[in-house]
Amino acid sequence: MNKTLLFFTHICIQFSMVHQLCGQQLQGRSFLSPRSQSTNLAREMSGWYPHIYQYGMETNYHSIVINPAYAHSVRPARIAEFLFGTDTLAISGSTIENRGPQDLLADYFGLSPQFASVVTITPKIKNVMTNLDGYWGLDKYCKGLYARIHLPLVWTQWHLEMCEDVELTGRSVPFPPLYMDEMAVPAATDTFLDVLDGKIRFGQMQEPVVYGKLNGAQSKTGVSDVQCTLGWNFILEERGHFGLSLRAAAPTGTLPESRFLFEPLVGNGHHWELGLGLSALSLIWEKDGDQELSFCVELNMMYSFASKQKRSFDLLPNGFGSRYMLVKEFDENGEYTGHLSPLINHTTLDCKVHIDVQCDILFMFDYTYNGLVFDIGYNGWIRSREKISLDSCLPKNRFALKGIQNVFFDTGGLSNITQSTATLHGNNLSEQVVVADPNLPIFINTEDINVHSAGA
């Protein structure tokens, strides 16, 4: 028996599986890893049941499916909350009076100390797929034995879609002398949307952002994970079946590099996978041999082996977003070299990521009338937390947080003063508070890395 099927109309909406955070406090993750485009039993099995798991076959047979599909995320506020804790960011300079406690400090990004804006974030993910699925019934060798392959071709686009309302550009207000360089330094730009595109330089910060950029829509194309199944329906009757399968997935998608905060992914993050599957179907009603109603259950449980990736990390003592702060670089004698850089360039590290279990489950009613198939059901997906271990480390006694400290002393010469307690929010230069480290300098070490800040 040789059956080839072509499903032209398959449109689904992929709900973003991210945790909804409460309140407006900034918090979140530097990496979003949704389920792979390959892992969706509803899309894989819909319309296929009448042509597979055949009863009473004496020879081998096969069925091929070409299934176009489109999916997009909904509830963009939840994605924004996963990344930032809110879908609205306030950015203000260090000389703005009454700065909000959750404002991002504009100074870190080359924006004027008198800059103020509000950014609204509306993240969107789109997937256009062509699923190629094959089923081979091997009943000639063993009743109920079969093999399956699932291979999606994917184009995906991720867009953080940030909209900015600039209240004050502060363009005429430079950084004061000694703060970013020996002389006064003009602001590098007058909009936050320009600052993380990898081009901004100012004062002694001549090393632009390399990782975690926020520059527009990004897209990728490729073959998502190739999933292979070898199964056996040890109960295979005219009115249904029950069986188990051994499953494996080969990573043919893209490897995370963390060049962008909202990085498009094809596939599962380049994990090899191994697991078990369960398949069951029961005929619950039929009429005149022309109409049938069946109830189906499919369950796949997979273990994801370690994948070597690059991810960007915050610091444990300094909290959310500390990766975007500025650091001073020191030489082997503990002297500041006059080189500022974004911390994220140094805390984007090689790491190993693995996932203990993910479960894809489908409950579905399958109705057939003279060859016309209509399916309705529920698909659920759940995954355990990622486990991350660093595969590289920060150089010892080389980098320390600048905070709002000067890079030059009043009396001349480069300043070794650091601020190890600084946060992404900074504080006003006018505040009469001692914020500098009493023992200089205090360096950032690998032990300060918060591995959970990059885990999904």
C-alpha positions in Angstrom: 0.0 0.0 0.0 1.4 3.4 -1.0 -0.3 6.6 0.3 0.9 10.1 -0.2 -1.0 12.9 1.5 -0.8 16.7 1.0 -2.3 18.9 3.7 -2.6 22.5 2.4 -4.4 24.3 5.2 -2.9 23.9 8.6 -2.8 27.1 10.6 -2.1 27.1 14.3 -1.4 29.7 17.0 1.6 28.9 19.2 1.0 30.2 22.8 4.2 31.5 24.4 5.1 29.2 27.2 6.6 31.7 29.5 6.0 32.4 33.1 4.0 35.5 33.9 5.7 37.7 36.4 3.8 40.0 38.7 4.6 43.7 39.4 6.8 46.2 37.6 10.1 45.3 39.2 12.7 44.6 36.6 13.7 41.0 36.6 14.0 38.3 34.0 16.2 36.2 31.8 18.7 36.9 29.1 17.7 33.9 27.0 14.3 32.7 25.7 14.1 29.1 24.6 10.5 28.1 23.5 9.7 24.6 22.4 11.2 23.4 19.2 9.3 23.7 15.9 9.7 19.9 15.6 7.9 19.2 18.9 4.2 19.5 18.4 2.2 16.3 18.2 -1.0 18.1 17.2 0.7 19.4 14.1 2.4 16.1 13.4 -0.5 13.8 13.8 -3.6 15.8 12.7 -5.2 14.2 9.7 -2.9 11.3 9.6 -4.5 8.6 11.8 -6.6 6.9 9.1 -3.5 6.2 7.1 -1.2 4.7 9.7 -1.3 2.0 12.4 -3.2 -0.2 9.9 -4.8 -3.4 11.0 -4.6 -6.7 9.1 -1.7 -5.7 6.8 0.3 -8.7 5.5 2.9 -6.6 3.6 4.8 -3.4 4.4 3.2 -0.1 3.5 4.0 3.6 3.9 2.4 7.0 4.1 4.0 10.4 3.3 2.7 13.8 4.5 3.7 17.3 3.3 2.1 19.7 5.8 2.5 23.5 5.5 1.9 25.4 8.7 2.1 28.9 10.2 2.4 29.8 13.8 2.9 33.0 15.8 3.1 34.0 19.4 0.3 35.7 21.2 0.3 37.8 24.5 3.5 39.7 23.8 3.4 41.3 27.2 4.1 37.9 28.7 7.3 37.5 26.6 8.4 41.0 27.6 7.7 40.1 31.3 9.8 37.0 30.9 12.7 39.1 29.6 12.3 42.3 31.7 9.6 41.8 34.3 7.6 44.4 32.5 6.7 45.5 28.9 7.6 49.2 29.7 11.1 50.4 30.5 12.0 53.9 31.8 15.5 55.2 30.9 16.9 58.3 32.7 20.3 60.0 33.1 22.1 60.4 36.4 21.4 64.2 36.7 17.6 63.8 36.2 15.9 64.7 39.5 13.7 62.2 41.2 14.7 59.3 39.0 12.5 56.2 39.4 14.0 53.3 41.4 13.5 51.0 38.4 14.9 53.4 35.8 17.7 52.2 33.7 20.7 54.5 34.0 21.2 56.2 30.6 24.9 56.9 31.3 25.8 53.2 30.8 24.5 53.3 27.3 26.2 56.6 26.1 23.1 58.6 26.6 23.2 62.1 28.1 23.0 62.4 31.9 20.0 64.6 31.2 18.3 62.0 29.0 14.8 60.6 29.7 12.6 58.3 27.7 10.0 55.5 28.0 10.3 52.3 25.9 7.4 50.0 25.2 8.2 46.4 24.2 5.9 44.2 22.1 7.9 41.0 21.2 6.6 38.8 18.4 7.7 35.4 17.0 6.6 34.0 13.7 7.2 30.6 12.2 6.5 29.4 8.7 7.0 25.7 8.3 6.7 22.8 5.9 6.6 19.5 7.8 7.8 16.4 6.0 6.5 13.3 7.7 7.0 9.6 6.8 5.5 6.5 8.2 6.6 2.9 7.3 4.5 0.0 8.5 6.8 -3.1 8.8 4.1 -5.7 9.3 5.7 -8.1 6.9 8.5 -8.5 9.5 6.5 -8.1 12.7 2.8 -7.3 13.2 2.5 -3.7 14.5 6.1 -2.8 13.9 6.6 0.7 12.3 9.1 3.5 11.8 8.4 7.3 11.6 10.4 10.3 10.6 9.5 14.0 11.2 11.4 16.7 9.4 10.2 20.4 9.5 11.7 23.0 7.2 11.4 26.3 9.1 11.7 30.1 8.6 11.4 32.0 11.9 11.4 35.7 12.7 11.8 37.2 16.1 11.2 40.9 16.7 11.5 42.6 20.0 9.6 45.6 18.5 10.6 48.4 20.8 8.8 51.8 20.6 10.4 54.8 22.3 8.9 58.1 23.6 11.8 60.4 24.2 11.0 63.1 26.8 14.4 64.7 27.0 17.3 64.0 24.6 19.8 66.0 26.7 21.8 66.3 23.6 23.3 69.6 24.7 24.4 68.1 28.1 27.6 66.2 27.8 29.2 63.8 30.4 31.1 66.0 32.8 35.0 66.0 32.7 36.6 63.0 34.5 33.4 60.9 34.3 33.8 59.1 31.0 37.2 60.7 30.0 39.5 63.4 31.0 37.5 66.0 29.2 33.8 66.5 28.8 32.3 63.8 26.4 29.2 64.5 24.3 26.4 61.9 24.3 26.8 59.2 21.7 23.2 59.4 20.5 19.8 60.8 21.6 17.7 57.7 21.5 17.9 54.4 23.4 16.9 52.4 20.4 20.4 53.1 18.9 22.5 52.2 21.8 22.6 48.4 21.6 23.1 47.9 17.9 26.9 47.3 18.3 28.1 50.6 16.9 27.9 53.1 19.9 31.3 54.4 21.3 31.9 57.2 23.7 34.7 58.5 25.9 36.9 55.6 27.0 34.2 53.2 26.0 35.5 52.3 22.6 34.5 48.6 22.6 30.9 48.4 21.4 28.4 45.9 22.5 29.0 42.5 20.9 26.3 40.4 22.6 22.8 40.9 23.7 22.0 43.5 21.0 18.5 44.8 20.4 18.6 45.8 16.7 15.3 45.2 14.9 13.8 42.0 13.6 16.0 38.9 13.1 15.3 35.8 11.1 16.8 32.4 10.5 16.0 29.5 8.1 16.9 25.8 8.5 15.8 22.3 9.2 14.5 21.9 12.7 15.4 18.8 14.7 15.0 15.5 12.7 12.9 13.2 14.9 13.0 9.4 14.2 10.8 6.8 15.8 10.8 3.0 15.9 7.7 1.6 17.5 5.7 -1.5 18.1 1.9 -1.7 18.6 1.8 -4.9 20.6 -2.0 -4.6 20.7 -3.2 -4.0 17.2 -6.9 -4.8 16.6 -9.5 -3.6 14.2 -11.0 -1.3 16.8 -7.7 0.2 18.0 -4.1 -0.2 19.1 -1.7 0.4 21.9 2.0 0.5 21.7 5.3 2.0 22.7 8.2 3.5 20.8 11.8 4.5 21.0 12.5 8.0 19.8 15.6 10.0 19.0 16.2 13.6 17.6 19.2 14.8 15.7 20.0 18.6 16.1 19.9 20.1 12.7 18.7 23.6 13.8 20.7 26.6 14.8 23.1 26.9 17.7 22.5 29.8 20.2 25.2 32.5 20.0 23.6 35.2 22.2 24.5 38.0 19.6 21.0 39.3 20.2 18.8 39.4 23.3 15.8 38.2 21.4 17.7 35.6 19.3 15.7 33.6 16.7 16.1 29.8 17.1 15.4 27.0 14.7 15.1 23.7 16.6 15.7 22.8 20.2 19.0 24.6 20.9 21.1 21.9 19.2 20.5 19.1 21.7 20.6 15.4 20.8 17.5 13.8 22.3 16.5 10.3 23.3 13.2 9.1 24.8 10.1 7.0 24.8 6.7 7.4 23.1 3.2 6.0 23.7 0.5 5.6 21.1 -3.1 4.5 21.7 -6.3 4.7 19.7 -9.8 3.3 20.4 -12.8 3.3 18.0 -15.7 4.6 20.0 -18.4 4.9 17.3 -19.0 3.9 13.7 -21.9 3.9 11.2 -22.4 2.0 7.9 -18.6 1.7 7.4 -18.6 5.3 6.2 -18.3 7.2 9.5 -15.9 6.6 12.4 -15.1 8.4 15.6 -12.0 7.5 17.5 -10.2 8.7 20.6 -6.4 9.0 20.3 -3.6 9.6 22.8 0.0 10.3 21.9 2.7 10.9 24.5 6.4 11.6 23.9 8.9 12.0 26.8 12.4 13.0 25.9 15.8 13.6 27.6 18.0 16.4 26.0 21.7 15.8 26.2 24.1 18.6 26.9 24.5 21.2 24.2 27.5 23.6 24.2 26.1 27.2 23.8 27.0 30.8 24.4 24.8 32.6 26.8 25.0 36.0 28.5 24.9 36.2 32.3 24.2 38.8 35.0 26.1 39.1 38.3 24.7 37.6 41.5 25.5 40.6 43.7 24.3 43.2 41.2 21.0 41.8 40.0 19.0 41.9 36.8 20.6 43.6 33.8 24.0 44.0 35.4 25.4 42.5 32.2 24.8 45.9 30.5 26.8 47.9 32.9 30.3 49.3 32.2 33.5 47.8 33.5 37.0 49.1 33.9 39.8 46.9 32.7 43.0 46.5 34.8 46.5 45.3 34.1 48.5 42.7 35.9 49.6 45.4 38.5 46.0 46.2 39.4 46.1 49.6 37.5 43.2 50.9 35.4 44.2 50.8 31.7 41.9 53.6 30.5 39.7 51.0 28.8 35.9 50.8 29.5 33.7 48.1 28.0 30.2 46.6 28.4 30.2 43.8 31.0 28.2 41.6 28.6 31.1 41.3 26.3 32.9 39.4 29.1 30.0 37.6 30.8 28.8 36.0 27.6 30.5 32.6 28.1 30.6 29.1 26.8 28.4 26.8 28.8 26.8 23.4 28.7 23.0 23.1 28.9 20.9 20.0 29.3 17.2 19.3 30.1 16.2 16.3 32.1 12.7 15.8 30.6 10.3 17.3 28.3 6.8 15.9 27.6 4.6 16.4 24.5 1.1 15.0 24.9 -1.9 14.9 22.6 -5.6 14.0 23.4 -7.6 14.0 20.2 -10.9 12.9 18.7 -10.6 11.8 15.1 -13.7 11.8 12.9 -13.7 10.3 9.4 -16.5 10.5 6.9 -15.9 8.9 3.4 -12.2 9.9 3.6 -12.7 13.4 5.0 -10.9 13.7 8.3 -11.7 16.2 11.1 -9.6 16.3 14.3 -10.2 18.2 17.5 -8.3 17.9 20.7 -5.7 19.3 23.1 -1.9 19.4 22.9 0.2 20.2 25.9 4.0 20.6 26.3 6.0 20.9 29.5 9.7 20.9 30.2 11.9 20.8 33.2 14.2 23.7 34.0 17.4 23.9 32.0 20.6 22.9 33.9 23.5 25.1 33.1 27.2 24.7 33.9 29.9 27.1 32.8 32.5 25.8 30.3 34.7 29.0 30.5 35.5 31.6 33.1 36.3 35.3 33.6 40.0 36.2 33.7 41.1 36.8 37.3 41.7 40.4 38.6 41.0 42.1 35.3 37.5 43.7 35.3 35.7 45.7 37.9 32.4 47.7 37.8 32.7 51.4 37.0 29.3 52.4 38.4 29.0 56.1 38.5 32.6 56.6 39.4 35.0 58.8 37.5 37.7 57.4 35.2 40.2 60.2 36.1 41.2 61.7 39.5 40.6 65.4 40.1 44.4 65.7 40.5 45.1 64.0 37.2 45.8 60.4 36.3 43.6 57.4 35.7 41.3 56.4 38.6 41.3 52.9 40.1 38.1 53.7 41.9 35.4 51.0 41.4 31.8 50.5 42.6 31.1 46.8 43.2 27.6 47.5 44.6 26.4 49.3 41.4 23.2 48.2 39.7 21.7 48.8 36.3 19.6 51.5 37.9 22.6 53.6 39.2 21.9 56.5 41.4 22.0 60.3 41.2 25.4 62.0 41.0 24.0 64.6 43.4 23.3 62.1 46.1 25.5 62.6 49.1 26.3 58.9 49.6 29.5 57.0 49.6 29.2 54.4 46.9 32.8 53.8 45.9 34.6 50.7 47.1 36.7 51.4 50.2 39.3 48.8 49.2 40.3 49.3 45.6 39.8 47.7 43.2 37.2 45.0 43.8 37.3 42.7 40.8 34.6 40.6 39.2 35.2 36.8 39.4 33.6 33.8 37.9 32.0 33.1 41.2 29.9 36.2 40.8 28.2 34.9 37.7 24.5 34.1 38.1 24.0 31.1 35.9 20.2 31.1 36.5 20.0 34.5 34.8 20.4 32.8 31.4 18.3 29.7 32.1 14.8 29.1 30.7 
